[in-house]
């Protein structure tokens, strides 16, 4: 066996952000980005993207359909830090300001083939009634400055489960289940 540099393996991710169900909202768009370990490097494709704005379907399901393509290739020497995709959904509030409607994250599937993932979405929420009213009145709802924090595990030990969440915000699962459908397809 020839002695050379460390061998690498490639991970090709091909799929789409298919659709979402946010029963209380309409005219939403989606952003995605990838979070991965130190040994990983993207070699082709886009690490982040933003979809078009979509409206609810007219059927009983009232789905928001994006069919937004994702195509990226990573290389690594170590499976530690396996890539995750972080999704952020935004839409207008009653004043016309774009506000976050949900965050979610999921690991890229470990096995080849076609995979569908349904991702539960959540939003940060002010912890006091005064902060809730002020944020509503000012049109500035709590949101993460970097959505990648959704996929990171640092600071989530038992002693301090809200370390990564700003002090003025808690986490609230959406009142009615908001979820996003993500499909990974083989090339």
C-alpha positions in Angstrom: 0.0 0.0 0.0 1.4 3.4 -1.0 2.1 5.8 1.8 0.4 9.1 1.1 -1.8 11.7 2.7 -4.8 10.8 4.7 -7.6 9.2 2.7 -10.9 11.0 2.4 -14.5 10.0 1.8 -17.1 12.0 0.0 -20.7 12.7 1.0 -23.0 13.9 -1.8 -26.3 15.5 -0.6 -29.0 15.9 -3.2 -32.6 16.6 -2.4 -35.1 19.4 -1.8 -36.9 21.3 0.9 -40.3 20.0 -0.2 -43.1 21.6 1.8 -44.3 22.8 5.2 -47.4 23.1 7.2 -47.7 26.3 9.3 -51.5 26.3 10.0 -51.5 29.9 11.2 -49.3 31.6 8.6 -49.1 32.2 4.9 -46.6 33.7 2.4 -43.5 32.1 3.9 -40.0 31.5 2.6 -37.2 29.2 3.8 -33.5 29.6 4.4 -31.1 26.7 4.8 -27.5 26.3 5.9 -25.3 23.4 6.8 -23.4 22.8 10.1 -20.6 20.3 10.2 -17.4 19.3 12.1 -13.9 20.6 11.7 -12.8 17.6 9.6 -15.5 18.4 7.0 -15.1 20.6 4.0 -17.6 21.4 1.2 -16.1 20.6 -2.3 -19.0 21.5 -4.5 -22.5 23.0 -4.3 -24.0 25.7 -2.0 -23.7 25.7 1.8 -26.7 28.0 2.2 -29.7 29.2 0.2 -33.0 31.0 0.3 -36.3 29.9 -1.4 -39.0 31.8 -3.0 -42.1 33.0 -1.1 -45.0 30.6 -1.3 -48.7 30.7 -0.4 -50.8 28.0 1.1 -52.4 25.5 -1.2 -56.2 25.7 -1.7 -56.9 22.1 -0.6 -57.7 20.9 2.9 -54.0 20.3 3.7 -53.1 23.9 3.2 -49.4 23.0 2.5 -46.7 25.6 1.7 -44.8 24.0 -1.3 -41.3 25.1 -2.1 -39.6 22.2 -3.9 -36.4 24.0 -3.2 -33.3 22.1 -4.5 -30.3 21.3 -2.3 -27.1 19.9 -3.9 -23.7 19.9 -2.0 -20.7 17.6 -1.7 -18.6 17.3 1.4 -15.2 15.6 2.0 -13.9 14.4 5.3 -11.4 12.1 6.9 -13.5 11.5 10.0 -17.3 10.9 10.4 -17.3 13.0 13.6 -19.3 16.2 13.1 -21.6 14.6 10.5 -23.4 17.4 8.6 -26.7 18.8 9.7 -29.0 21.0 7.7 -30.6 23.9 9.6 -33.8 25.4 8.3 -35.3 28.8 9.2 -38.7 29.8 8.0 -39.7 33.5 7.8 -42.9 35.4 6.9 -44.6 38.7 7.4 -46.3 39.7 10.6 -49.4 42.0 10.8 -47.2 45.1 10.3 -45.5 43.6 7.2 -42.1 42.9 8.9 -40.4 39.6 8.1 -40.2 37.6 11.3 -39.1 34.1 12.1 -41.9 31.5 12.0 -39.8 28.5 12.8 -36.3 26.9 13.3 -35.4 23.2 12.8 -32.4 21.0 12.2 -31.8 17.4 11.1 -28.7 15.3 10.3 -28.1 14.4 6.7 -29.0 10.6 6.5 -26.2 8.2 7.2 -27.2 5.6 4.6 -27.6 6.1 0.8 -31.0 6.1 -0.8 -34.2 8.1 -0.8 -35.1 9.6 2.6 -37.9 11.8 3.8 -37.6 13.8 7.1 -40.3 15.7 8.8 -38.7 18.4 11.0 -40.6 19.9 13.9 -40.2 23.7 14.0 -39.9 26.0 17.0 -39.5 29.7 17.7 -37.8 31.6 20.4 -40.2 33.4 22.7 -39.9 36.3 25.2 -39.9 35.1 28.8 -41.9 38.0 30.3 -45.2 39.6 29.4 -43.6 43.0 29.2 -41.0 41.7 26.7 -43.7 39.9 24.7 -45.7 43.1 24.4 -42.7 45.3 23.7 -41.4 42.9 21.0 -44.9 42.8 19.4 -45.3 46.5 19.5 -41.9 47.3 18.1 -42.2 44.5 15.5 -38.9 42.9 16.7 -39.6 39.4 17.8 -36.8 37.3 19.4 -34.7 35.4 16.9 -31.2 33.9 16.7 -28.4 36.1 15.3 -26.9 32.9 13.9 -29.4 30.1 13.1 -26.6 27.5 13.2 -27.0 27.5 17.0 -30.0 25.3 16.5 -27.8 22.4 15.5 -25.1 22.8 18.1 -25.0 20.8 21.3 -22.6 23.0 23.3 -24.1 24.5 26.4 -27.0 22.1 26.4 -25.8 20.0 29.3 -28.2 19.1 32.1 -26.9 21.9 34.4 -27.7 24.6 31.9 -30.3 23.6 29.2 -30.9 27.1 27.9 -27.3 28.4 27.6 -27.5 28.8 23.9 -30.8 30.7 24.1 -30.6 34.4 24.7 -31.6 35.4 28.2 -34.7 37.3 27.0 -36.0 34.3 25.1 -37.3 30.8 25.9 -38.1 28.1 23.3 -41.7 27.5 22.4 -42.9 24.8 20.1 -45.4 26.4 17.7 -49.0 26.4 19.1 -50.2 24.0 16.4 -47.6 21.7 15.0 -45.6 23.4 12.4 -43.5 21.0 10.4 -41.3 21.0 7.4 -40.8 18.1 4.9 -37.3 17.5 3.5 -36.5 14.9 0.9 -33.0 13.5 0.2 -32.6 11.7 -3.1 -29.9 9.6 -4.7 -28.2 11.0 -7.8 
